[in-house]
Amino acid sequence: MLLKSSVPSTPPIAPSPVFTSLSIKDSLSSQREHAREIYFRSCQIADHYAQYFSHPEITAERMEWVLARTDHTTLRNTRNEPKEWMTRMAREATYPFPMRAVCTWGDFGDNGYTDKITPLIEFLKDYPNVGIAVVLGYPHGFLNPDDAKRQIAHAWEKLKDVSNPVDFDSVINYEAWMDGDHEKVRRILMAEQEARLQTKFTWKSIQKVSVHAYASRNVVYGADYFRSVYDSTIMSLECGTDMPKTSTGAAAKPPYHDFVPKDTGFLPRALPMLFAIRDFNLANNTQRAPKFSGGNDNEADAALLYNAAREILGEEVCEKIAYGTSYRFRRQLLQFIADQQGHACEFDRSILTTQDTNPFFATPREMVDHNMPRAGASYSPAP
């Protein structure tokens, strides 16, 4: 049995400001026009792949590359991930392809929550190249400056002695941003940077990109979604973040939840962030890179985001990008790699059919018959 691919047969649905803002004429006109070209070119690739299940940009080798740069993530709202689940996540992050990190809540058994980090430390001590990433202020960016500094210091105290790379991913206060209180957002970011400088954390600042498109509540930018994401990314970079990150993968809170049921991070929402990173790098002689998260479901999403980053940021910066999404993303990419390699694949295919046993995550998976024909075994131009 194969996992059903979730590659869309039509361009991704996005709020209208995402597209109208690509046509505004101002100081960002060239970035907007370039973003529009990339987006519609990507839609053609996605449509072709959905029809033929083949495209030269979507390869097994590229997906192995993506897995090596993916934060294997578990962030359920119940926060009931027990030790067994966290150990499983750590094990999956090491086989068959070592992944970038395991990303989860910054819970150390405090406040009645399960200790999610100790199982990672214990299992990954034999895999020093696989990192541990803790998420702070998730999912709404509600931390004030003092709380942010305190949580970062607390996480560092627990992780300072591990040999693995360590990150923290923090959500910007998107409600303050949408209300036009940009100085509040900056104060929190600067507090996070102040605390981070006392550690060896890599800092990823989550932009919550989809919320910016809520034009009726975006006090400063209105329908100019592109500039809103661009400016918030520039602010995060100015405050010291290493990697701007698209989203959280969690629903926005009221009053945004009725418009943005899930904060996705797929391509049209990532483009203004990519251009902000490029422009910051050029102005400051840096090589900051993005993390794509929250809306990456399959091999086509992964390839299109890579292609956009490569075109905008260049090959050298692209080597530093990261991905992050649910644990199902890993399985989808492994299934694709196995399909491409046939019976010669180098890992145990039984891991693709192992049932999820954690009772907290008994989520049905869409399956299709293994013998279902796939048209277009090799690439041919779309009609």
N, C-alpha and C positions, 0 to 999 in steps of 0.2 A: 504494500500500500504506500502511496505517495502523499505527502502533504500537498494540499491544494495551493497552487500559487495564487497570491493575492495581487498580482500585477493588474492594474486597471486597464480596461479596453478603451477607455476614453481619458482625456486629460484630467488630472486631479481637480476635484471641486475645491474652490477657494472663494472667500468673500470678494465681492467686486472691488473694494479698494486695493486689493493685491495687484490687480491688473490695471485699473485706472491710474494708479500712482506711477506706473511704468511709463506713462506718456506725458507727465508734467515737464514743462520746460523751465529749467532753473539751473543752478550751479551743478546739479547732479544729473543733468540731461544725458551726458555721455554714459554714465553708469547705468541709468535707467534703460537706455536704448540697448546697450550691450546685454543687460539682464533679460530684456524681452527676447532678444535673439536666442540666447541660451535656453530660455524656457521653452519656446516653441520648437526649437530643434530637439530638445529633450522629449517633448511630447510625441514627436514623430518616432523617436527611438522606442519609447515606451509602447506606443501603438503597434509598431512593427513586432516588437518582442511578444506582446500579448497575442498577436495573431500567429506568429511562426515559432515561438519559443526558441528563437535563435537570433543573435546579433553579434557582430565582431567586437563590440565594446563590452559584452557581458560574457565573461569567460571564467572557467574554474580557477585559473591562476589569479585572476583579479579578486575573486571571492576569498581565496586563501589569504591574500594580502589584506583584505578588509577584516577578516576574522582576527588577524594579528594586531589590528588597531581598534578592536571593539571592546568596550567596557561591558562585560556580561552583567546585566542589570536585573535586580529584583527590588521593586519599590511598591508593593501592594499597600493599599490604603489601610488594610486591617493591621499591618505591622506584625502579623503573626508568623513570620518566617522563623520556624524553629531551627535548632542546631542541625538537624538532619538535612533540612532544605539548604541551609547555608553551606554545609559541607558538600552537598551535591553541586551547588553552583561553583564552588571552588574546583571541584574535580572536573566539571565540564569545561572550565576555563583553561585546563591544562591538556585536554585530550579531545580530539586527535590533533588539533592545532592550538598551540599556546596563544591565549588571547591577551589583550592589553592589560585588563584589570577585571576585578569583580566590584561592582558598584552597588551600594545599598545604603539604607538609613545609617546615620551615625549613632547607632544604639550600642551601648556597652553594658546593658543590664540595668541602666539607670531608669528611674521613674516608672518602674513596673514593666518596662518593655524588654523583650527577649534580647539577650546579648547576641548580636549578629556579627560582630567583628572578630571575637575570639576564635570561632570556628575557622574563619578565613586565615587568621594568623597561624593557627595550628597546622592547617592543611598546606598552606602556601609557603611554609618555611623551607620546603624542599624545592620550591619553584621561585627563586628570587627574582626572575624577570617578569612575573605576573604581579601586577599591582593591586592595591586596595584603595578604593575610592569611596569616601563618605559624602552623603548629600545633606546639606544644611539648609534650613529655611524652606524645606520642601512641603507642599508644592507652591505656596503662595508668596514667598518672600517677605514674611511678616516680621523677621528679626529686626530689632533696633540695634544701633551700633554696639552697645555694651553687650547685649546678648550674643551678637555675632562674634565678637572678640572672645567671649567666654567659651562659646562652643568650639571655636577653632583651637583655642588653647587646650581645652579638655580632650579633643580628638588627638592633638599632637602628643599629649602626655601618654595616651594609650598606645600610640603608634610609633613613637620616636625611636624605639629600639629594634623595629623590624628592618630586615634588609631589603624588602620589596619596595618598589616605588609607591608613594602615597599621594593621593589627590584629595581635594575637597571641591565639591560642586555646589555652588550657592545660587539661589534664585534671587534675581533682582526684585525689588519691591515694585512690581508692575502696577499696582493700584496707585501708588504715589506718582509713577511715571505718567500714567493715563490722566491723573488729576492735574498734571502740570507742575507738580512739586519735584522738579528735577534735582534741586539741592538736597532734598531728603535722600533721594536715591544715591547721590554722590557721597553724602556723609556715611551711609552704610557701606558703600564700596570702599571708601578710604579706611574705614575701621577694619574691614576684612583684610585689606592690604597691610595695614599696620600689624595685625595679628599674624598674618601669613609670613611676614618678614622675620618672625621669631622661630620659624619652622623650616622644613624642607619640603613642604607641600607644593604640588602643582595646583594652581587655582583655575577652575573653570567657572565662568560667570554665565548663568543661564538667563537668556534674554526673554524667554516666554514669548516667542515671536508672533504667534497667532493673535494674541490679545491686542497687539498694536493695530490690527485691522478694524477694530471696533470703532468706526469713525465717529459715531454719535457721542462717544464717551472719551475720545482722545482730545483733550482740551486744547493742547498746543498744535497738534498736527492734523486733526480732523481726518479726512480721507487720505492724507498723504502717508500711507503705511510705509512706503519705502524709506522716506527720510526718518520716520520715527524709529524704525529698527536700526537704520544706519547710525543715527545720533546716539542711541542707547549703547550700541556696540562701541562706538568711538569713546564714549564716556567710560565704559568698562575697561577698555584698553588703556586709556589715560590714567586710570586709577591703579593699573598694574596687573590686571588679569592676564594669565598666560594663554587661555583658550576661551574665547567666547563660544557659547553653546546655544543651540537653537531653542530647545524647549525642555519640558519636563515629562511629557507623555501623560500628564494628569489633567483632568478637567479644570478649567478656570473656575474661580469662586464667583458667587453673585456679586455684581449684576452682569458679569461677562459670560456666565455659563450658558445662558439661553442662546447666545450667538456663537460661542466657541465651545461646543460640547467636549472637544478633546484638543488639547494644545499640540498640534502636529508640527513636525519639523521637516516636512518634505520640501522639495526644491524651490517652488516660488517663494516660500517664506524664508528660505536660507539665503537667497541671492543678495538682498541688501546687506546682510551680515558679512558675506564674503567680500563684497566691494569695500565695506568699511575696513575690514582687516587688510585688504590690499593697500588701500590709501594710507592707512596708519603705518604699515610696514615701509612703504616708499618714503613717507615723511620722516620716519624715525630710524631707518636703517635696521629694522628688526625683522624677525621671521615668525611672528605669531601665527597660529594655525587654529582652525575651527574644530569644534566637536558637533557632529550631527546626531540629534537624538529625538525621540518621541514620535517619529512618524515613519521610520524606516522599517518596512515590513518584509522586503524580499531582495533578491539579487538585482533586479532592475533599479530599485531605489538606490541601492548601494553604488551601483555603477554610475548612475546619472549624477549623484552628488559628487563622486570622485571626478567625473569629467568636468563638472562645473568648477570645482576647486582647482583642478589642474589648469584650466583655461584662464581663470582669474588670478590665481595666486602663484602659479608656476610649479614645476616639477619638484624643486627642492623643498619648498614649504609643504607641498602635498605629502611628502614623506612623514610629516609630523601630525597629520590630521587624525582625529579619533571619531569613532562611531559609538552610539549607545542606544539600546532599545530593550525590549523584553527578551527573555530567554528563548522565546520562540524564533527570534531572528536567527540565532545561531543554528537552530535545527533546520530552518528553511535554507540557509546557505550551505549547510552540510549536505542536504538532500540534493541541491543543485550540483554541487561538486561530484557527488556519487553518480548522478545521472550523466554527467559529462564524461566521467572516467569509466563508466560501465563496471564490469566485473574486475577491472584492474585497480580499483580504488584501494588506497593504502590503509584504510581504517575499517574497523568492524562495523558493517552496515546495520547490525542489530541495534546500535544506539539510536537509529532513526525510528525504530518501532517500539522502543521502550515506553510504557505508559507512565504518565505523570502520577505519582503515588501520594504526593502530599495532599492531605484532605483539604487544606486551605486553598488549594489551587486546582480543584477538580473542574477544569474548564474543557468542554468538548472541543475537539479539534476537527476541522473540516478535512475529510479525506476523499481521495478519488481513487479509482481502480488503477492498479499498477499497469494494467494492459491498455489503458486508454491511449489511443494513438495521438502522437504529437506531430502536427504538420511541420514541414520545413526542417529536415534534419540538418541542413546546412543553410547558410545565409544566402538570401537572394533579395534584390531590391524590392521594396514595397511597391505595389502597383499604384 
